[in-house]
Amino acid sequence: MTGAVADAAASPGGSVSTHVLDATAGFPAAGVDIVLASRDAAGSWQAAERGVTGDDGRYRFAGPLGPGEWRLTFATGPYFERRGTATFYPEVTITFLLCDGHYHVPLLLSPFAYSTYRGS
C-alpha cells in the first residue's frame, strides 16, 4: 500500500505532528507556540490543542483527530523577537485537509519567507 491508502490502514483517525526549522539560523526553532484547530460545521475555528516546539523544533499533537479541515497556527513573531530579529510574519497559519493516518506538516521558517509541505 502507498500514500493515502497506507495512511488510512495505519490508524483509525488522523494524527498531526510538525517540525519547525529556522532556515536563517540553521537549527530547529525551539519554543514556538502552536495552536491546532478544526473548522466546525458553521465554519468557525475551534482550538483542539496548544503546544510548544521542543529543543528539536518538533511537536506531536494527541490523536486521533477526525477528518475535515484543520489548521496549525505558529506564533513566529515572539520566536523572532526572542532572537532579536525583525520579521514580516507575526504568525504563520497552515490550513489542510485531514483524513485518516498520520500527517506531518513541517515549517521551514525565515523572517521574510516560509514554506511547508506534507511530510512523512
N, C-alpha and C positions, 0 to 999 in steps of 0.2 A: 504494500500500500504506500501511496505517496501523497504529499500535500494535504489538502483539507480532509481527505478520506482517512489518512493516518491520524490526523489530529482528532477527528471525531471518534475513532476507535480507541484512542489513548485515554480518554477522560470523559466521564458523564458531566457535561457542563464545561465552562471555559475557565481558564486562569490567565493572569496577566503578570508579566514581570517587565522591568525596564533596566536600562544601564545608561547613565549619563556620563559622557566623556567630554572633557574640556579640551577642544582642539587647539586652543592658543597656548595652553599651559602644557599640554601633552600628558595629562594624567586624568584619572577618574574625578568627577565632580562630586565630592562628598558634601553632605549636609544640605542637599537641595530638597525643599519641601515639595511634596506631590499630593495631588488630590485625584482620586479615581471616582468618576461619576457616571451614572447611566441616565439616558433620556427616558422619561416616563411616557405613558400614553397621551398625556396632554401636551407633550413637547417640552416640559421643564426638565432641568438637570437636577438630579438627586445625588448628593455625595454618598458614596458607598464606603470609602476608606481613605484615610490620610496616612502618609508615610514620609520618611526621610531617607535619602540615599545614604548608604554606609560608606566606610572608608574606600571601598572598591567601586563606589558610584552606582551600586545596584540596589534594587528593592523588588521584592516579590509580594504581590497582593494575595490575600486569602481568597480562596475559591471554595466551591465552584461558583461561577458567575453565570447568569442567564444570558441567552442570546439577545442581541439588539445593538443599539448604538451606545457606545461608551466613549469617554474622553479622559485623557490624562492632562492635568494642568500642572506645569512645573513652575515654581517660584524662582525664576532665573535672576530677577533684579536683586534680591537680597544676597544671592550667591556671589554675583559680581561685585556688589557693594562691599562684602567682607574681604574680597580680594583687592579692593581699591581700584576697580576697573569700571569705567563708564560702559553702559550697554544701551542698545536701542530697544531691546525686548525685556520689559519688566516681568513678563511671563510668556511661556510657550504652551499652547494648547494643541493637542493632537486628538482628533476625533476619528474613530474607526468602528467597523462592524465586527462584532464578536459572535461566533457560532460556538461549536464545541471544540475542545482541545486547548493547547497552550499557545498564547500569543506573547511574543517577546517584542517590545517596542523600544528600541534604543533611540537615544537623542544625542547627536553629535553637535556640540554647542560652541559658539564663539560669541563675542559681544555684539556682532553685527550680522550674524547669519546662523542658521541651524539647518540640520537635515535629519531625516528619520526614515525608517523602513520597517517592514515586518521581518524580524529576525527569527532565529530558531532557538 
